[in-house]
Amino acid sequence: MAKRKQSGFEVVASMPWPVGLVLGLIAYIAIRHGIGWYFGATNNQFTSGLGKLAATGIYAPIGWIALAGCWIAALASFISRRSRRQLLDKQTGIDSLRQMNWRQFEQLTGEAFRRQGYAIEETGLGGADGGIDLILRRNGQITLVQCKQWQNRQVGVTVVREMYGLLMHHKAATVKIVALGDYTTDARRFAQGKPIELIHGGELISTVRSLQTSKAQAAGPMDSPLALGGSMLASLLVIGVLASGTSVAPPNAIPSPAATRPAAVRLQAPMSRPAPATPSAHPQATIYMSDSQDAAQLREWKKQNAESMKILEKTTKEVPLR
């Protein structure tokens, strides 16, 4: 029977609940703040505009939806783990095992291995038969588990051979087959000398009873509702700190009148015109001398200047005084 593909919600719900909380927080931060930062840092005008739009918080509702989805899945994981502990703790014997359905039998088996120190991945909850139901991880090794809640027949050699083939295919360390009943002689003979462990119902209930007495392994500090609530509150505080540290101006903000007021123009007094020079009664012609003239040229200049002054005095009439 082909297994149904799990949705994203189911994948997160199958993980430990702290993983779901962290994934929700990361998804919110990435959508609310990461999109605006990423596109805003580009030189492209179009993507830069998208970044500025995202920085205003337009994608915040999507971030809250992603956060809520992951946290609901984390809550489902917390409740599921709590129900598995209770399922194991209330078992009294082989008869109570027979009253379970195949799903509860897989959950009980997974909880028993979890209390023995394994990290559990449930893969067979989508159907009642065939394949790998649990993947156990411990000390870097992988163990494949198949659960058989057959009450009226024994597990045959065909099932054991199939699991041995899966062991070789996935390169796992060992294979464990957990059955409510027992195994055929051919099945036990085939498993001899191979990394295959066959566990029947009597051995399973014996393991469950031993685990019931060790209450210290039943629940840890992270299994309490206080831990779940405190983790959610801490995540909300982180979101609040990020929100208070982000200050974004609205894109359609109207500038204040003071910002649009032109800068004051500094008025300067007009420069006064120089007064016209008063004509003298006896204008004199002025001949400028160059600095580069030598002594001989200077004497010649003085001589010509004196002659010019004599000619000017003879030709200029005196203005009578009134």
C-alpha positions in Angstrom: 0.0 0.0 0.0 1.5 3.3 -1.1 2.0 5.9 1.7 0.2 9.2 1.4 2.5 12.1 1.0 2.5 14.2 4.1 1.6 17.9 4.0 3.9 20.6 5.3 1.7 20.9 8.5 2.0 17.2 9.1 5.8 17.3 8.6 6.2 20.1 11.2 3.8 18.3 13.6 5.8 15.1 13.4 8.9 17.0 14.7 9.6 17.9 18.3 7.5 21.0 19.2 10.5 23.3 19.8 11.5 22.8 16.2 8.0 24.0 15.1 8.3 27.2 17.3 11.7 28.0 15.8 10.5 27.4 12.3 7.5 29.7 12.8 9.8 32.5 14.2 12.2 32.2 11.3 9.4 32.2 8.8 7.9 35.4 10.2 11.2 37.3 10.4 12.1 36.2 6.8 8.8 37.4 5.4 8.3 40.5 7.5 11.9 41.8 7.5 14.0 39.6 5.2 12.1 40.4 1.9 12.4 44.1 2.3 16.1 43.9 3.3 17.0 41.6 0.4 15.3 43.5 -2.4 16.1 46.9 -1.0 19.8 46.1 -1.2 19.8 45.6 -5.0 20.6 48.2 -7.6 17.6 47.3 -9.8 15.0 50.0 -9.6 12.1 47.6 -9.8 13.3 45.2 -7.1 14.4 48.2 -4.9 10.9 49.5 -5.1 9.6 46.1 -4.0 12.0 46.2 -1.1 10.8 49.6 0.0 7.2 48.4 -0.3 7.9 45.2 1.7 9.7 47.3 4.4 6.4 49.1 5.1 4.9 45.9 6.4 2.7 44.9 3.5 3.7 41.3 3.8 3.3 41.2 7.6 -0.1 39.3 7.4 1.6 36.5 5.5 4.3 36.3 8.1 1.7 36.0 10.9 -0.1 33.3 9.0 3.2 31.3 8.6 3.9 31.8 12.3 0.5 30.7 13.3 0.6 27.6 11.1 4.0 26.4 12.5 2.9 27.1 16.1 -0.3 25.2 15.7 1.7 22.3 14.3 4.1 22.6 17.3 1.1 22.5 19.6 -0.2 19.4 17.8 3.3 17.8 18.3 3.2 18.7 22.0 -0.3 17.2 22.5 0.6 14.1 20.4 3.7 13.5 22.5 1.8 13.9 25.7 -0.9 11.4 24.5 1.9 8.8 23.6 3.3 9.0 27.1 -0.1 8.4 28.6 -0.7 5.6 26.1 2.4 3.8 27.3 1.8 4.5 31.0 -1.7 3.0 31.1 -0.8 -0.4 29.5 -1.5 -3.3 31.9 -0.7 -6.4 29.8 -1.0 -8.2 26.5 -4.8 -7.8 26.6 -4.5 -4.1 26.6 -2.2 -4.3 23.6 -4.8 -6.3 21.7 -7.4 -3.6 22.2 -5.4 -1.1 20.3 -5.7 -0.3 16.6 -2.7 -0.4 14.3 -2.1 3.3 14.7 -2.0 3.2 18.5 0.3 0.1 18.3 2.8 2.0 16.2 2.6 5.0 18.5 3.2 2.8 21.6 6.2 1.1 20.0 7.7 4.5 19.0 7.2 5.9 22.6 8.9 2.8 24.0 11.9 3.3 21.8 12.0 7.0 22.5 12.3 6.3 26.2 15.2 4.1 25.5 17.1 7.1 24.0 16.2 6.9 20.3 15.2 9.8 18.1 12.0 8.7 16.5 10.7 9.4 13.0 7.3 8.0 12.2 6.9 7.2 8.6 4.1 4.5 8.6 1.2 6.4 10.0 -0.4 6.8 6.6 -1.4 3.2 6.2 -2.0 0.0 8.1 0.5 -2.3 6.4 3.9 -2.8 4.8 7.1 -0.8 4.6 9.0 1.0 7.3 6.9 2.3 10.1 9.6 3.9 12.3 13.1 5.1 11.8 15.3 5.1 14.9 18.5 7.2 15.3 21.0 6.9 18.0 24.8 7.4 18.1 24.9 8.0 14.4 23.3 4.7 13.5 19.9 4.1 11.8 17.5 1.3 12.7 14.4 0.5 10.7 11.3 -0.7 12.5 8.1 -2.4 11.2 5.1 -3.0 13.4 2.7 -5.9 12.9 -0.4 -5.9 15.0 -1.6 -9.3 13.7 -3.7 -11.1 16.3 -4.7 -14.2 14.5 -1.5 -15.2 12.5 2.2 -15.3 12.9 4.7 -13.1 11.0 6.2 -15.2 8.2 9.6 -15.3 6.5 8.4 -13.1 3.6 8.1 -10.0 5.9 11.5 -10.7 7.4 13.1 -11.0 3.9 11.5 -7.7 2.8 12.9 -5.9 5.8 16.3 -7.3 5.2 16.2 -5.9 1.7 15.2 -2.5 3.0 18.1 -2.7 5.4 20.5 -3.3 2.6 18.9 -0.6 0.4 19.0 2.2 3.1 22.3 1.0 4.5 20.9 0.8 8.0 22.6 -0.7 11.0 19.8 -3.0 12.1 16.2 -3.9 11.6 13.6 -4.5 14.3 10.2 -6.1 13.7 7.7 -5.7 16.5 4.7 -8.0 16.4 1.7 -8.5 18.7 1.9 -12.2 18.2 4.8 -14.5 17.3 7.0 -15.5 14.2 7.1 -18.6 12.2 10.1 -21.0 12.4 11.2 -20.0 8.9 11.2 -16.4 9.9 13.4 -17.0 12.9 15.7 -19.2 11.0 16.2 -16.5 8.3 16.9 -13.8 10.9 19.7 -15.8 12.6 23.1 -14.3 12.0 21.7 -11.1 10.5 21.2 -7.7 12.0 17.5 -8.4 12.4 15.7 -8.4 15.8 12.3 -10.1 16.1 10.3 -8.8 19.1 7.0 -10.5 20.0 4.1 -9.3 22.1 5.4 -10.8 25.4 8.8 -9.0 25.0 7.1 -5.7 24.1 4.8 -5.7 27.2 7.8 -6.6 29.4 9.7 -3.6 28.0 6.7 -1.4 28.5 6.4 -2.3 32.2 10.1 -1.6 32.8 9.7 1.7 31.2 6.6 2.6 33.3 8.7 2.2 36.5 11.3 4.7 35.3 9.3 7.8 35.6 12.4 10.0 35.2 12.5 9.1 31.4 8.8 9.6 30.9 8.8 13.4 30.8 11.5 15.9 30.7 11.6 19.7 31.4 10.6 20.4 27.8 7.4 18.3 28.1 5.6 20.6 30.5 3.0 23.1 29.3 5.0 25.8 31.1 7.9 25.2 28.8 5.6 25.5 25.7 4.0 28.7 26.9 7.2 30.3 28.0 8.8 29.6 24.6 5.9 31.2 22.8 6.1 34.2 25.0 9.8 34.6 24.5 9.3 34.4 20.7 6.7 37.1 20.8 9.1 39.3 22.8 11.7 38.8 20.1 9.1 39.9 17.4 8.2 43.0 19.5 11.9 44.0 19.8 12.3 43.7 16.1 9.1 45.7 15.5 10.2 48.5 17.8 13.6 48.7 16.2 12.2 49.2 12.7 11.2 52.7 11.8 9.8 53.1 8.2 8.3 56.2 6.8 5.1 55.7 4.8 5.5 55.8 1.1 2.8 58.5 0.6 3.9 60.8 3.3 3.2 64.5 2.6 6.2 66.8 3.3 5.6 69.5 5.9 5.3 73.1 4.9 8.6 73.9 6.5 10.3 71.3 4.3 8.9 72.8 1.1 9.6 76.4 2.1 12.4 77.8 -0.1 15.5 78.9 1.6 15.7 82.5 2.6 17.5 84.7 0.1 20.1 86.9 1.6 19.6 90.5 0.5 22.6 92.6 -0.3 22.7 96.3 -0.6 23.5 97.4 -4.1 27.0 98.5 -4.6 27.3 102.2 -4.8 28.7 103.7 -7.9 31.9 105.6 -7.6 31.4 109.4 -7.8 32.5 111.0 -11.0 35.8 112.8 -10.8 35.6 116.6 -10.7 37.3 118.1 -13.7 40.2 120.2 -12.8 40.7 123.7 -14.0 43.9 122.7 -15.7 43.8 119.2 -17.0 47.1 117.6 -17.4 48.1 114.9 -19.8 49.6 111.9 -18.0 52.1 109.7 -19.7 52.8 106.4 -17.9 56.2 104.9 -17.7 57.1 101.3 -17.9 59.1 99.7 -15.1 61.4 98.2 -17.6 62.8 101.5 -19.0 66.4 102.3 -18.3 68.0 105.6 -17.2 68.4 107.0 -20.8 64.8 106.4 -21.6 63.8 108.0 -18.3 65.7 111.2 -19.2 64.1 111.2 -22.6 60.7 110.8 -21.1 61.2 113.7 -18.6 62.3 115.9 -21.5 59.3 115.1 -23.7 57.0 115.6 -20.7 58.4 119.0 -20.0 57.9 120.1 -23.6 54.4 118.9 -23.6 53.6 120.9 -20.4 55.0 124.1 -22.0 52.8 123.6 -25.1 49.7 122.9 -23.0 50.3 126.1 -20.9 50.5 128.3 -24.0 47.4 127.0 -25.7 45.2 126.9 -22.6 43.3 130.0 -21.7 42.8 130.8 -18.0 39.2 130.7 -16.7 38.3 134.0 -15.1 37.2 133.8 -11.5 33.7 135.0 -10.6 
